[in-house]
């Protein structure tokens, strides 16, 4: 099998494909109060273009793909894209990250198309707080979506961004939520991405969250599936679910990073926290063949930094919904 390696010898096997910058939530830590403009339809990659880029990546050694957004289930034809890419030779791991609001409608279709794993982002279990955080009243749809996901998919992860003064008092509530549900709960450190209003006082380290849980529960560390897994994993005896901590700020895991990102508007992004990007869309639309597109993957890898600069002044100007998680 072909291998993609960056200039630091890391094997790159994971491509995150954003299929839209649209979202039906307005989470305050993602979409700040400042104005933003969504991309025009012609600026967004078509499903066929995304499929082609995935196929080129697979020929180079990409075997894992995650669909992101915005909210990917807002993209018409997402089940078609899942079906096409799941049938691509070399792709062995396919997943999708969603806010869960549309899962009741899409879960069965996604499973039939070949999706087996799903991540759901949810930062509060309280309906009133959800409304305040997301500026919507879609909390019931998310809870219904979680139940549907547990029926349909082999693995369900629940992503929680821990923010001091916002949802830090719900840490144990989320843990309790996994007692009788086979959910892989992930607490994620709040990161400054674009203009999302991040302030040091809002930051909670994974070690703080873990220590809070350990006051009530004994945690048993379990092995990661691979070195590139960004979460440190734990189990509580008697719980169906598992716990994970993603510590991009306090610990980092860049030495084992194995990913590239494809933005919805057609740029290969070597690092989440950098504005360095390779325009693959323009090259493709100007008639480039697959070999020429493959060269852009290689070029992107050459620009991949040794480590992120999330707390630096020269971080990415794009917001998370414009990058794709």
C-alpha positions in Angstrom: 0.0 0.0 0.0 1.1 3.5 -0.8 2.2 5.7 2.2 1.9 9.4 2.6 4.5 10.8 4.9 5.2 14.4 5.9 8.6 16.0 6.4 8.7 14.7 10.0 8.1 11.1 9.1 4.5 11.0 10.2 2.3 8.7 8.2 -0.8 10.5 7.0 -3.7 8.2 6.6 -6.7 10.3 7.7 -8.7 12.9 5.7 -11.4 15.0 7.2 -13.8 16.2 4.5 -16.0 19.2 5.2 -19.1 19.1 2.9 -20.7 22.4 3.9 -20.1 25.5 5.9 -23.8 25.7 6.8 -25.1 24.9 10.2 -28.5 25.0 11.8 -27.0 25.8 15.3 -25.3 29.1 16.3 -23.1 27.9 19.0 -21.5 30.9 20.7 -18.0 29.5 20.9 -18.1 28.6 17.2 -20.0 31.5 15.6 -19.2 34.7 17.5 -21.4 37.8 17.3 -19.4 39.2 14.4 -20.7 39.1 10.9 -19.8 36.2 8.6 -20.6 35.3 5.1 -21.3 31.7 3.9 -19.7 30.5 0.7 -21.7 30.7 -2.5 -22.9 27.4 -3.9 -20.4 27.5 -6.8 -17.5 28.0 -4.3 -18.4 24.7 -2.5 -17.1 21.4 -3.8 -19.6 19.3 -5.6 -20.2 15.8 -4.2 -18.4 14.4 -7.3 -15.4 16.6 -6.6 -15.2 15.5 -3.0 -15.5 11.9 -4.0 -12.7 12.3 -6.6 -10.3 14.0 -4.1 -11.0 11.1 -1.6 -10.3 8.6 -4.3 -6.9 10.3 -5.1 -6.1 10.4 -1.4 -7.0 6.7 -1.0 -4.6 5.8 -3.8 -1.9 7.6 -1.9 -2.6 5.8 1.4 -5.5 7.5 3.0 -7.7 4.8 4.6 -9.7 6.8 7.1 -12.3 9.5 6.3 -14.5 11.6 8.4 -17.3 13.9 7.0 -17.7 17.2 8.8 -19.2 20.6 8.3 -20.8 23.0 9.3 -23.5 20.4 9.8 -22.9 17.7 7.2 -26.4 16.4 7.3 -27.6 19.8 5.8 -25.7 18.8 2.6 -28.2 17.4 0.1 -26.9 14.0 -1.1 -24.6 13.3 1.9 -25.9 9.7 2.0 -24.9 9.4 -1.7 -21.4 10.6 -1.0 -21.0 8.2 2.0 -22.1 5.3 -0.3 -19.6 6.3 -3.0 -16.6 6.8 -0.7 -17.4 3.7 1.4 -17.0 1.7 -1.8 -13.6 3.3 -2.7 -10.7 0.8 -2.6 -8.4 1.5 0.3 -11.0 3.2 2.5 -11.5 1.0 5.6 -12.8 3.5 8.2 -15.7 6.0 7.5 -17.3 8.2 10.1 -19.2 11.5 10.4 -19.4 14.3 13.0 -22.9 15.9 13.5 -24.7 18.0 16.0 -27.4 15.3 16.0 -30.4 17.4 15.2 -31.1 15.6 11.9 -30.1 12.1 12.9 -33.7 10.9 13.3 -34.2 11.5 9.6 -30.7 10.4 8.3 -29.4 7.7 10.5 -31.0 4.7 8.7 -30.0 6.1 5.3 -26.4 6.7 6.4 -26.1 3.2 7.8 -27.5 1.7 4.6 -24.9 3.8 2.7 -22.1 2.3 4.6 -21.5 4.5 7.7 -20.8 2.5 10.8 -19.4 5.2 13.3 -20.7 8.6 14.2 -19.7 11.5 16.5 -22.3 13.7 18.0 -21.3 17.1 19.4 -23.3 18.1 22.5 -22.1 20.5 25.2 -25.0 20.5 27.7 -27.7 18.1 28.8 -29.9 21.0 30.0 -32.5 22.2 27.5 -32.5 25.9 28.7 -28.7 26.0 28.6 -28.7 24.4 25.2 -30.9 27.2 23.9 -28.6 29.8 25.4 -25.5 28.2 24.0 -26.8 27.3 20.5 -29.4 30.1 20.1 -31.9 27.4 19.0 -34.6 25.2 20.6 -33.4 21.9 19.0 -32.4 20.1 22.1 -35.2 17.5 21.9 -34.1 16.6 18.3 -30.5 16.1 19.5 -31.7 13.7 22.3 -33.8 11.8 19.8 -30.9 11.7 17.4 -28.6 10.2 20.0 -31.1 7.4 20.7 -31.5 6.7 17.0 -27.7 6.6 16.6 -27.4 4.1 19.3 -29.8 1.8 17.4 -28.2 2.3 14.0 -24.4 2.6 14.4 -21.7 0.3 15.7 -20.0 3.1 17.7 -21.3 6.4 18.9 -19.1 9.1 20.3 -20.3 12.1 22.2 -18.1 15.2 22.0 -18.2 17.7 24.8 -16.2 20.9 24.7 -15.6 21.8 28.4 -15.9 25.5 29.1 -15.4 27.1 32.5 -18.4 29.0 33.7 -20.6 27.5 31.0 -20.9 23.7 31.3 -18.1 22.7 33.8 -20.8 21.9 36.5 -22.2 19.3 34.1 -19.1 17.1 34.0 -20.6 14.4 36.3 -23.9 14.6 34.6 -22.3 13.7 31.3 -20.5 10.8 32.9 -23.8 9.6 34.4 -25.4 9.8 31.0 -23.0 7.0 29.8 -23.8 4.6 32.7 -26.4 2.6 30.7 -25.5 3.7 27.2 -22.6 2.4 25.1 -21.4 5.9 24.3 -17.7 6.8 24.0 -17.8 10.2 25.8 -15.0 12.6 24.9 -14.2 15.8 26.9 -12.4 18.2 24.6 -10.4 21.2 25.7 -11.8 24.5 24.5 -9.5 25.7 21.7 -9.1 29.2 20.2 -10.1 28.6 16.5 -10.6 31.7 14.4 -12.6 34.5 16.1 -14.5 32.3 18.5 -14.2 34.5 21.6 -11.8 32.2 23.4 -10.4 33.6 26.7 -7.9 31.9 29.0 -10.4 32.2 31.9 -12.8 29.8 30.0 -10.2 27.1 29.6 -10.4 23.9 31.5 -7.6 21.3 31.2 -8.3 17.7 30.7 -6.5 16.9 34.0 -8.9 19.2 35.9 -11.9 17.4 34.3 -10.4 14.0 35.0 -9.7 14.9 38.7 -13.3 16.1 39.1 -14.5 12.7 37.8 -12.1 10.8 40.0 -13.6 12.3 43.1 -16.7 10.2 42.4 -15.5 7.3 40.3 -12.4 5.1 39.9 -11.1 5.4 36.4 -9.3 2.5 34.7 -7.1 3.4 31.8 -7.7 1.5 28.6 -5.4 1.2 25.6 -5.8 3.5 22.6 -6.7 1.9 19.3 -3.6 3.5 17.7 -0.8 5.9 18.5 -2.6 8.6 16.4 -5.8 8.4 18.5 -6.1 11.9 20.0 -8.0 10.7 23.1 -6.7 9.3 26.4 -9.2 6.6 27.2 -10.7 5.3 30.5 -13.4 3.0 31.8 -15.6 3.1 34.9 -16.5 -0.3 36.3 -20.2 -1.0 35.7 -20.6 1.6 33.0 -21.5 0.7 29.5 -19.8 3.8 28.1 -16.2 4.9 28.1 -14.5 8.2 28.8 -11.9 10.0 26.8 -9.9 13.3 27.1 -8.7 15.2 24.2 -6.0 17.6 25.4 -4.9 19.7 22.4 -3.9 22.7 24.6 -2.4 21.2 27.8 -0.7 18.2 26.3 -0.9 18.1 22.6 -0.5 15.0 20.4 1.1 16.5 17.3 4.0 14.0 17.2 1.4 11.3 16.2 -0.8 13.5 13.9 -2.0 11.5 10.9 -4.5 13.9 9.3 -5.2 16.4 6.6 -8.4 18.4 6.2 -10.3 19.2 3.0 -12.4 22.4 3.5 -15.9 22.6 1.9 -14.5 25.3 -0.5 -11.8 23.0 -1.8 -8.6 23.6 0.1 -6.3 21.0 1.6 -5.4 22.2 5.1 -2.3 20.6 6.7 -3.0 21.8 10.2 -6.1 22.9 12.1 -4.4 25.9 13.7 -2.7 27.3 10.6 -3.9 29.4 7.6 -1.5 27.5 5.3 -3.7 25.9 2.6 -3.4 24.3 -0.8 -6.1 25.1 -3.4 -7.0 21.8 -4.9 -10.4 22.9 -6.3 -9.0 25.4 -8.8 -6.5 23.0 -10.1 -9.2 20.3 -10.5 -11.6 22.6 -12.2 -8.9 23.7 -14.6 -8.6 20.2 -15.9 -5.9 18.6 -13.7 -5.5 14.8 -13.9 -5.3 12.6 -10.8 -1.5 12.6 -10.8 -1.5 16.3 -10.7 -4.0 16.3 -7.8 -1.9 13.7 -6.0 1.0 16.2 -6.2 -1.0 18.7 -4.3 -1.4 16.2 -1.5 2.4 15.9 -1.4 2.7 19.6 -1.4 0.3 19.9 1.5 2.3 17.4 3.5 5.5 19.3 2.9 3.8 22.3 4.6 2.5 20.4 7.6 4.2 21.9 10.7 5.8 19.9 13.4 3.2 21.1 15.9 0.2 23.4 16.2 0.2 27.0 17.3 -3.2 27.2 18.9 -2.1 29.8 21.4 0.0 31.8 19.0 -0.8 35.1 17.3 -0.5 33.7 13.8 -3.2 31.0 14.2 -6.0 30.3 11.7 -8.4 33.1 10.8 -11.0 30.6 9.6 -13.7 29.6 12.1 -14.3 26.0 13.0 -17.4 25.7 10.8 -15.3 27.0 7.9 -12.6 24.4 8.5 -14.5 21.2 9.3 -13.6 20.1 12.8 
